Amino acid sequence: MLEERHIPIIKSTIPLLEDAGRGLTEHFYTRMFRENPEVKHIFNLTNQATGRQQFALFEAIAAYAKFIEDLPQLTGAVERIAQKHTSFNIRPAHYQIVGHHLIETLRELAPEAFTAEVEEAWTAAYGLLSSIFIGREGELYQERKVANGGWQGRRKFKVVAKQIESKLVTSFVFEPVDGGAVLSYESGQYLGLEVKPQQSEYREIRQYSISQAANDSNYRISVKRELGGDTPQGLVSNYLHEHIEVGDVIDLYPPAGDFYFVDRQSPVVLLSAGVGITPMQSMLETLAKTKYQHPVSFYHACENSEQHSFNKQNKEICDEHGWDYKVWYQSGAQSDSHIASGFMHFEVRALPINDGHFYLCGPVGFMQFAKQELMAKGVDESRIHYEVFGPHESL
């Protein structure tokens, strides 16, 4: 149990955690994967190879130490991580594994700093942190299990449609094999999908945004084929594109995610780039389905017309409802009046600066640019909401 006397000890280790080099994080994961290889079925090994997961874990632990006397400051982070964990079906036993290897890593790599007092304090602190996550995740599992169309853990779904949306993006529509209803969701949330590519030693779990308005019968995701480059990306996306066909059956976890549209009875601006269009697609279709009564703007940026997903249907939706629709292509000819060349830019007179809510999704660089531009034009940070694919990063 965490006691008052532990808090100054925890805080004294903040510099150690904030300065944790790649050696510390690599040691932790190498140790855990060596002694508990079963967790490789859960962890995204691509994010391990790129270092994104290592950075995210120790950043989160450092933040916990910093705010250990004011844990409500971490409510948002806890919710985001708990939502993601449920899409991996993380269970209490996994926290025991991670906690054990965290303590042992600190003991092995910082023996002078990791005294008996530090070990006692961090063991208590980790116990509290894990109990917070286990409690919230337990609530989420139960809520989804008892809801109409809900379930817990894996559920088998059949691919009933496969649709090419653009040069790199293909949509997959899933219906449950058991013929039952499917759990509803908030527009912007994602599905956990589990597959076993032939070239992978382990089962692979990925999260993909649901790209349509909620209904009682199916889910649609729209997946970009990752072409790789200098990092080993695209294992699952290429497997889906090349090997999953109509009639195939895969395992899905219930919808999850803390990034979604909230009806605040105010103007809405949806901003996306590349495959970041997928959660925005769900939001746009939901707004149209519910006949949203406030102004809506849909702004999207992509490389060219070949990589532009959902263009025709989105223009039709926006035209039907009198909503603002603008697109920017980095290259290639523009034949439509709503499409411009170059980088996305904002005109103050066209934006609901004072009362609108702005939703962002796309590459981190794009979202950093968009957030900075919006704030520079007077948009309050509390009205800017965003989603980062993969381990979370602050903008």
N, C-alpha and C positions, 0 to 999 in steps of 0.2 A: 504494500500500500504506500502510495506517495505521501510523504510527510513534509511539513514545513521546512525541516532541516535539510531536506534533499534539494530544495529549490536553488539556493546559492551554488550548490555543487554542480547542478545541471547547467546553470548559467555560465559557470566558469569554463565549461567545455564548448561553448558556442564558437569561439575562434577555431578550435580544432575541427569542428564539423564544417564551418563555413570555408575553411581552407583545405578541406578534404580533397586531396589530389586524386587523379585517376587511379593511382596505385591503391588507395584505400578502397575505392568503390569496386575496382576490378578484383581485389582480394576477396571482398565480401561475396561477390557473385560467383567467382571461381570456387570458393569454399562451399557455398551453398549448393551449386550445381554438381559439385563432385560428391558431396555427402548425401544430398537429397535430389538425385537426378529426376525424380518424378515431377518436380515443380517446373521442369522444362516444358511440360505439356501446357502450362499456364502462361509463363512469361513469353512475351514477344521477343524472340531471339534476334530479330532484325534490329529492334530498338537497343538490344544489348550490344550488337556489333557497332552501331553508330554512336553509342555512349549516351543516348537521350534518356534511357531508363535509369542508368546509374546517376546521372545528374539530377533527375527528378526526385529520386528516393532521398538522397542526402540533402537536397534543398528542402524537402518536406520535413525531415528530421530536424534540421537546423531551425526552421521556422517554428516547430513545436517547442524546441528548447527556448527560443526567444520569447514566445508568448505563453509560457507555461503558467504564469500567474494571471493570465487573461485569455483563457481558452476560447471564449466567445469570438475573439478576433479570427479564429480559425474555422468558424462555422462553415463558411463558403467552401474552403479547401476540403474540409471533412466530407461535405455533401458531394462534391465533385468526385473525390476519390472513392467514396463508398458506392456511388452510382456505377463507376467504372468497375469496381471490384465485383459487383453483382453480375456484370456481363461476362466475367471470367469464372463465376461460381466459386469465388473465394470463400473458404470455410475457416472456422476458428483454429483448426490444426495448422493452417498455413501461417497464421500469426506466430505460433509457437516456433515454427521452423525459422522464420525470418528473425525473430527476436534472439533466438539462440545464436545464429550466425552473426548478427550485429554485435552482440556482446563479445563473442570470441574474436571477431575481427578487430575490435577496439583493443582487446587485451593483447593480441598478437602484434599489432602494428603500432600501438602507442603504449608500451608497457610502463613507461615512467609516469605518464599522465593518468593511466587507467589504474588508479589505486583501488583498494578494497572499498573505500568510501564512494568513489566514483561508480564502481560497479554496482554497489547497492542502490545508489540513487538512480542510475539509468535503468536498472532492472525494474525498479518501482515505477519509473516514468514510462517505460515502454509498456508495462502492464496496464497502466491507466490509458495510454493511447490506444492500445489494441482493444481494450474493453469498450472504448468509445466507438471504434469502427465496427466491432462485432455487434454491438447493440444496434447501431443504425442500419447495418446491412441486414441484420435479422428482421428489423421492421420492414425493410424494402422487400425481402424475400416473401414475408408473410402477406404483405399487401398485394403483391402480384400473384401469389398462389391462390388467394381466395376471391380475387376479382373475376368478373365475367370474362371467360376466355383465357384466364390466367393459368400460369404453371410455374414450377420451380425446377431449376436445372435444365437439362437438355430436353428438347421436344423435336420430333422429326417432322420436317416440312418437305414438300415436293416442289420442285421448280415447275411452274405451270406456264411461264412465259420468259423468253430471253430476247431482249430488244436492244439493238445497237442505237445509241443516242448520239454519238459523235465518233470521231476517229479513235479516241482512247477510252471512251466510257460506254459501258454496256449495263443495261438494267436487268435485274432478275426479280421475278415475282414468285412469292412462296405461298403455298396453302398448306395447312396442317394435314398430315397423313391421316390423323384420327377423325377428320371431318368436322371437328368442333369449331367453335368460335375462336377468334384471336383477341388477345388483350389489346385494348385501346392504348393510345400513347399521346404524348404532347408533341406538336409539330416542332421538329428540331432534334428529337431524341434518336438514338441509334439502336441497332440490334447487335448482339454478340453472335458470331457465326463460327462454328467449329468444323474443320475439315482435316483430312489427312492426305496431303499431296504425296504422290509417289516418291518424290525425291527428298521428302522430309522424314527424319527419324521419329519425330514427335507429332502429336496432334497440334494443330495450329488454331488459335482463337484470334479473331480480328473483330473490330467494331466498324460497322458501316451505317451511316446516317440513313434513316428511312426517308425516301424521296417522294412520298405522296401523302395526301390527307388520310387520316385514320378512317378505317371501315371495319366491319365485323368479320371479314372473310380472308384477307390476305395482307402481306407486306411486300413492299418494293424497295430494293436498294439499287443504287446506281454506282458501279465500281469503275474507277479509273485503273487502267492497266499501267502499272509502274514499270518503266523501262530500265530501271537500275542506274547504271553509270558507275560512279566510284564506290557506291555502297550497295550491299546485298539486299536491295529492296525488291518487292514485287513477287515474292514467293506465292502468296495466297491470291493476289489479284490476277496474276498470270494463270494460276491454276483454275480460277473461276472462269476466266475468259476462254481458256483453251480446252478445258476438260468437263466443265459442268454444263449439262444440256437439259432441255425440257424433259421431265420425267425422272431426273435424278433426285435423290433424297439426301438431305443434309440435316445437321443438328443446329437448332437455333436456341438462344437464350432470350428471355423476355426483354422487351424494350427498356432502355435505361438512359440516363443522362440528365445533367442539371442545366443544359443549355436548351431552351425552348421558348416559343412565343408565349407571352403572357398578355392577355387582353386588358390593357389599361385604359381603354376608351380614348386613345390618342393616335395621332398620325404615326405611321410605321414606315421605316426605310430599311430595305433588305439589301445588303452589300455583299457581293461575293466575287471570288476570282477562281478560275479553274474548276476543279472538282468540288470546291467549297460551295458550289451551287446546290449541292444535294440537300442539306437541311433547309436552305432557303426555298427550294422547290416544294417541300412539304408545307412550309409556312404559307407560301403564295397560294397553293391549292386549297389550304385550309381557310385562308381569308376569303377566297372566292366562294368556297362551299358555304361559308357562314354569312356571306353577303356583308362583309365588314363595312361599317358605315363611316369610317374615317379615311382620310387620304392615305394612299399606299404608293410607295416608290420602289421600283425594283431595278437595281444597278448591278451590272455584271461585267467582268473583264476576263478575257481569255486570249490565247495566242492568235487565233484566226478562226475563220468560219468553219473549218474542218473540225476544230476542237470545241465548238460551241454546242452544248447540249441544251435541249428543250427550247430552242429559240422560237419555233413556230407556235407551239402551244402557249408559251409565256406571253408572246405578243398578243395572241388572241385573248388570253385572260385579261391582260391589262387594258386592251382596247375595249373589251366588253364592259369593264367596270370603270373606265375613265381614269385608270391609274397611270402613273408616270413610268415609262420603260425605256432605259438607256443601256447601251452596250458599247464597250471599247475593245477593239482588236489591236494587238501589238503589231500585226503585219497582215498583208493581204488586202485586196480591194473590198470596199464597203459599197454595197448597192442599195442599202435601206437607210432612210432618214434617221432612224433611231440608233444607228450604229456609227461610231466615230473611231478615229485612229489614235493610237498612242495610249498614254496612261489615263486611268480614270481620274476625273477631277470634279470638284463640287462647286456649284454656284449657290451662294448664300440665299439668294432670292427663291431658289427652288427647293430649299430644305426647311423642314420644321425645326429650326434651331432651338426654339424656346420650349417646345412641348413634345417633340417627337421622340420615339424610341428607335434606336439604330441597332441592327443585328448584323454582325460581321462573321464571315467564314471564308477561309482561303489560306494561302501560304502565310507564314508568320510575318514576313517582310511586308506583304500587302496589308495585313491587318494593323501592323505598327504604323504604317503610312496613313491608313484610313483613320485610325483613332486619333493620331496627332493632328491631322488636318481638321477633323471634326471639332476637336477640343479648341484648336486655334480659332475656329470660326464661332465659338461660343457654346458648343454643345457640352452640357454637364456630363462628367465622366460616369455618373450613376445611370445615365440613359444610353450608355454604349455597352452592348452585350456581345460576347464573342465565344467562338468555339475553336479550339486547337485540336487538330487530328493528331493522335498519339499522345505521349506524355505531355502534361500541361506546361505551358510556358507563359510567363507574364509579358504583357505588351508594354 
